[in-house]
Amino acid sequence: MRLILALTVLPFLAACSPEDVADKVGRRTAETVVQPVVGSGAATQCVVQNADAAEVQTLVRDVGTVAGSSTEALIRTIAARAPTQDCFRAAGIAAPVF
């Protein structure tokens, strides 16, 4: 019985690694920086989903402040990528203009 329980729970525990949790928290926090710049919840999700870990960390630095020109430039760079553009199209939204 214990073996069955362990084999059932193990995949769920593996999915909750500290790195995964940190990434999710970072991306949710980055959304609060991106949202005021792009103006759309769906566009925000597309940008944040297509940011790499270093970019998410850079975005998070602007929490609680108005995004500066370097943050806006980073958001534009991420938004211009093909996968982000594909995400905009899949969500049925126009690419944000800012």
C-alpha positions as CSV (number, residue, x, y, z in Angstrom):
1,M,0.0,0.0,0.0
2,R,2.8,2.4,0.9
3,L,4.5,1.7,-2.4
4,I,1.4,2.5,-4.3
5,L,0.9,5.7,-2.4
6,A,4.5,6.7,-2.9
7,L,4.3,6.0,-6.7
8,T,1.1,8.0,-6.9
9,V,2.3,11.1,-5.0
10,L,5.9,11.2,-6.4
11,P,5.0,12.7,-9.7
12,F,3.1,15.5,-8.0
13,L,6.0,16.2,-5.6
14,A,8.4,16.3,-8.5
15,A,6.3,18.9,-10.3
16,C,6.6,21.2,-7.2
17,S,10.3,21.7,-7.2
18,P,11.6,24.9,-5.6
19,E,12.7,26.1,-9.0
20,D,9.2,25.6,-10.5
21,V,7.6,27.4,-7.6
22,A,10.1,30.3,-7.9
23,D,9.5,30.5,-11.6
24,K,5.8,30.7,-11.1
25,V,6.0,33.4,-8.4
26,G,8.4,35.4,-10.6
27,R,6.2,35.2,-13.6
28,R,3.1,36.2,-11.7
29,T,5.0,39.1,-10.2
30,A,6.3,40.1,-13.7
31,E,2.7,40.2,-14.9
32,T,2.1,43.2,-12.5
33,V,4.9,45.0,-14.3
34,V,3.9,44.1,-17.9
35,Q,0.2,44.7,-17.5
36,P,0.3,48.5,-17.3
37,V,2.6,48.6,-20.3
38,V,0.7,46.4,-22.7
39,G,-2.8,47.1,-21.2
40,S,-4.3,43.6,-21.9
41,G,-4.4,40.6,-19.6
42,A,-4.1,38.2,-22.5
43,A,-1.2,40.2,-24.0
44,T,0.5,40.3,-20.6
45,Q,0.3,36.5,-20.3
46,C,1.8,36.1,-23.8
47,V,4.7,38.4,-23.0
48,V,5.4,36.8,-19.6
49,Q,5.1,33.2,-21.0
50,N,7.6,33.9,-23.7
51,A,10.2,35.7,-21.4
52,D,13.2,33.6,-20.3
53,A,14.1,33.3,-16.7
54,A,16.7,36.2,-16.8
55,E,14.1,38.4,-18.4
56,V,11.5,37.6,-15.8
57,Q,14.1,38.6,-13.1
58,T,14.7,41.8,-14.9
59,L,11.0,42.6,-15.1
60,V,10.4,41.8,-11.4
61,R,12.9,44.5,-10.5
62,D,10.3,47.1,-11.5
63,V,7.6,45.9,-9.1
64,G,6.0,48.8,-7.4
65,T,7.4,51.4,-9.8
66,V,6.4,52.7,-13.2
67,A,8.2,50.8,-15.9
68,G,11.2,52.7,-17.2
69,S,12.4,52.9,-20.7
70,S,14.6,49.8,-20.4
71,T,11.8,47.7,-19.1
72,E,9.5,48.9,-21.9
73,A,12.2,48.1,-24.4
74,L,12.5,44.6,-22.9
75,I,8.8,44.1,-23.1
76,R,8.8,45.3,-26.8
77,T,11.7,42.8,-27.5
78,I,9.7,39.9,-26.0
79,A,6.5,41.0,-27.7
80,A,8.2,41.1,-31.1
81,R,9.3,37.4,-31.0
82,A,7.6,35.0,-33.2
83,P,6.3,32.7,-30.4
84,T,4.9,35.8,-28.6
85,Q,3.2,36.9,-31.9
86,D,1.8,33.4,-32.3
87,C,0.4,33.6,-28.7
88,F,-1.3,37.0,-29.5
89,R,-2.9,35.5,-32.6
90,A,-4.0,32.3,-30.8
91,A,-5.6,34.5,-28.1
92,G,-7.3,36.5,-30.8
93,I,-5.7,39.8,-29.8
94,A,-3.7,42.3,-31.8
95,A,-0.1,42.8,-30.8
96,P,0.1,45.7,-28.3
97,V,1.4,49.0,-29.6
98,F,3.4,50.9,-27.1
